Amino acid sequence: MKTLGRIFVRGLLAVLPVVFTVWMLWWLGSMAERTLGGLLRMVLPQQYYLPGFGILAGAGLVFVVGLLTHAWLIRRAIQIAEKRLERVPLVKTIYGSVRDFVSFFRQDEREGRLGQPVLLELAGMHLVGFVTTEDASPLGLEKHIVVYLPMAYQVGGYTVAVPADAVRPIDALNTQEAMRYVLTAGIAGKPPAKSS
């Protein structure tokens, strides 16, 4: 009986990532088809509309927004909109958190070690973390950096201020690989290179 249970769990663990990924893509596609497809149906004659136009419109819209964010006028409009959103009590918390989390992974806008995966030695343990800022002076700490230590299998973690020389960069992993490694407790992703 135990063997059957183990085989079932192994199969479940193999199927879940695929099912979750397909479900997320299906959900995003359904949302695009429902909202943008509905708008296109109002504009296009019925005989010209084909199923999937909403998804294509969504992908095109995201691409156009990506292009437009390079224009100064659009960037300025986004900044103004963000300032207005930051005045709404609940919205500013949610929007700010999502924006900061997403910008953490945007390689093109980061400078220095921001987001760099590092090892922090603490009581004989080596913790994988990510540099979030190199200036801990708002906390009253000079020559310290702020490191985010995520927890495995959940959204959460610790933010710690440590001396800059207390961390060692992990050059073998980029930010996404290191985050995957931490969030799956080392089960997924390539392991960090062994230190000498």
C-alpha positions as CSV (number, residue, x, y, z in Angstrom):
1,M,0.0,0.0,0.0
2,K,2.9,2.4,0.8
3,T,4.4,1.8,-2.6
4,L,1.1,2.7,-4.3
5,G,1.0,5.9,-2.2
6,R,4.5,6.8,-3.1
7,I,3.9,6.2,-6.8
8,F,0.8,8.4,-6.6
9,V,2.6,11.2,-4.9
10,R,5.5,11.0,-7.4
11,G,3.0,11.2,-10.3
12,L,1.2,14.2,-8.6
13,L,4.5,16.0,-8.1
14,A,5.3,15.5,-11.8
15,V,1.8,16.6,-13.0
16,L,1.3,19.7,-10.7
17,P,3.8,22.1,-12.2
18,V,2.5,21.4,-15.7
19,V,-1.1,21.6,-14.7
20,F,-0.5,24.9,-12.8
21,T,1.4,26.4,-15.7
22,V,-1.3,25.4,-18.2
23,W,-4.0,26.7,-15.8
24,M,-2.3,30.1,-15.5
25,L,-1.9,30.4,-19.2
26,W,-5.5,29.4,-19.8
27,W,-6.7,31.9,-17.2
28,L,-4.7,34.7,-18.8
29,G,-5.9,33.7,-22.2
30,S,-9.5,33.5,-21.1
31,M,-9.3,36.9,-19.4
32,A,-7.9,38.4,-22.6
33,E,-10.5,36.7,-24.8
34,R,-13.3,37.7,-22.6
35,T,-12.4,41.4,-22.1
36,L,-10.5,42.3,-25.2
37,G,-12.5,39.9,-27.4
38,G,-15.7,41.5,-26.1
39,L,-14.4,44.9,-27.1
40,L,-13.3,43.6,-30.5
41,R,-16.8,42.1,-31.1
42,M,-18.3,45.5,-30.6
43,V,-16.0,47.1,-33.2
44,L,-15.6,44.3,-35.8
45,P,-18.5,42.9,-37.8
46,Q,-19.5,39.4,-36.5
47,Q,-18.3,37.6,-39.7
48,Y,-14.7,39.0,-39.3
49,Y,-14.2,38.1,-35.6
50,L,-12.5,34.8,-35.0
51,P,-12.0,33.1,-31.6
52,G,-8.5,33.9,-30.3
53,F,-8.5,37.5,-31.5
54,G,-8.8,38.6,-27.8
55,I,-5.7,36.7,-27.0
56,L,-3.8,38.2,-30.0
57,A,-5.0,41.6,-29.0
58,G,-3.8,41.1,-25.4
59,A,-0.3,40.0,-26.6
60,G,-0.2,42.9,-29.0
61,L,-1.3,45.3,-26.3
62,V,1.5,44.1,-24.0
63,F,4.0,44.4,-26.8
64,V,2.9,48.0,-27.6
65,V,3.0,49.0,-24.0
66,G,6.6,47.6,-23.8
67,L,7.5,49.8,-26.8
68,L,5.8,52.8,-25.4
69,T,7.6,52.7,-22.1
70,H,10.7,53.8,-23.9
71,A,9.1,57.1,-24.9
72,W,9.7,60.0,-22.4
73,L,6.1,61.2,-22.6
74,I,4.7,57.7,-21.6
75,R,7.3,57.3,-18.8
76,R,6.2,60.7,-17.5
77,A,2.5,59.7,-17.7
78,I,3.3,56.5,-15.8
79,Q,5.1,58.4,-13.1
80,I,2.2,60.8,-12.7
81,A,-0.3,57.8,-12.5
82,E,1.9,56.1,-9.9
83,K,2.0,59.2,-7.8
84,R,-1.8,59.3,-7.9
85,L,-2.1,55.6,-7.0
86,E,0.3,56.1,-4.1
87,R,-2.3,58.5,-2.5
88,V,-5.0,55.8,-2.3
89,P,-4.6,54.0,1.0
90,L,-5.1,50.3,0.2
91,V,-4.1,50.6,-3.5
92,K,-0.7,52.2,-2.7
93,T,0.2,49.2,-0.5
94,I,-0.8,46.6,-3.0
95,Y,0.5,48.4,-6.1
96,G,3.8,49.4,-4.5
97,S,4.5,45.9,-3.3
98,V,3.8,44.3,-6.7
99,R,5.8,47.1,-8.5
100,D,8.8,46.7,-6.2
101,F,8.7,42.9,-6.4
102,V,8.6,42.9,-10.3
103,S,11.3,45.6,-10.6
104,F,13.5,43.4,-8.4
105,F,13.8,41.0,-11.3
106,R,14.2,43.6,-14.1
107,Q,17.8,43.2,-15.1
108,D,17.9,46.3,-17.4
109,E,17.0,48.8,-14.7
110,R,19.2,47.5,-11.9
111,E,22.5,49.0,-11.1
112,G,25.3,47.7,-8.9
113,R,24.6,44.6,-6.8
114,L,20.9,45.3,-6.5
115,G,19.1,41.9,-6.6
116,Q,22.4,40.1,-6.6
117,P,22.2,36.6,-5.0
118,V,24.6,36.4,-2.0
119,L,25.5,34.0,0.7
120,L,25.2,35.3,4.3
121,E,27.0,33.3,7.0
122,L,25.1,33.2,10.2
123,A,26.0,30.9,13.2
124,G,27.8,28.4,10.9
125,M,24.9,28.4,8.4
126,H,25.0,29.9,4.9
127,L,21.8,31.6,3.9
128,V,20.9,32.5,0.4
129,G,19.7,36.1,0.1
130,F,19.4,39.0,-2.4
131,V,20.8,42.5,-2.0
132,T,17.9,44.9,-2.0
133,T,19.8,48.1,-1.2
134,E,23.4,49.0,-0.5
135,D,22.3,51.9,1.8
136,A,21.1,50.9,5.3
137,S,21.7,54.5,6.6
138,P,17.9,55.1,7.0
139,L,18.1,52.4,9.7
140,G,21.0,54.2,11.4
141,L,23.5,51.7,10.1
142,E,26.6,52.9,8.2
143,K,28.6,50.5,6.0
144,H,25.7,48.0,6.0
145,I,23.6,46.6,3.2
146,V,20.1,45.3,3.2
147,V,19.6,41.7,2.2
148,Y,16.3,39.9,1.6
149,L,16.2,36.3,2.8
150,P,13.2,34.5,1.2
151,M,11.7,31.4,2.7
152,A,11.2,28.2,0.9
153,Y,7.7,27.2,-0.4
154,Q,5.9,30.3,0.7
155,V,5.8,34.0,0.0
156,G,7.6,35.6,2.9
157,G,11.1,36.1,4.2
158,Y,13.3,38.3,6.3
159,T,14.9,41.6,5.6
160,V,18.2,42.0,7.4
161,A,20.8,44.7,7.5
162,V,24.3,43.2,7.6
163,P,27.8,44.5,7.2
164,A,28.7,44.7,3.5
165,D,31.7,42.3,4.1
166,A,29.4,39.7,5.7
167,V,28.0,38.5,2.4
168,R,29.7,36.7,-0.5
169,P,28.2,37.0,-4.1
170,I,26.9,33.9,-5.8
171,D,28.3,34.3,-9.3
172,A,27.2,30.8,-10.5
173,L,23.4,31.8,-10.4
174,N,21.5,34.7,-11.7
175,T,18.7,36.2,-9.7
176,Q,15.9,34.1,-11.1
177,E,17.9,30.8,-10.7
178,A,18.9,31.7,-7.1
179,M,15.2,32.6,-6.3
180,R,14.0,29.3,-7.8
181,Y,16.7,27.5,-5.8
182,V,15.6,29.1,-2.5
183,L,11.9,28.9,-3.0
184,T,12.1,25.2,-3.7
185,A,14.5,24.5,-0.9
186,G,17.2,23.5,-3.3
187,I,15.1,20.8,-5.1
188,A,14.8,22.7,-8.4
189,G,17.5,24.6,-10.2
190,K,21.2,24.0,-10.4
191,P,23.0,24.1,-7.0
192,P,25.3,27.0,-6.2
193,A,29.0,26.4,-7.1
194,K,31.0,25.0,-4.2
195,S,33.2,27.5,-2.4
196,S,36.8,26.9,-2.1
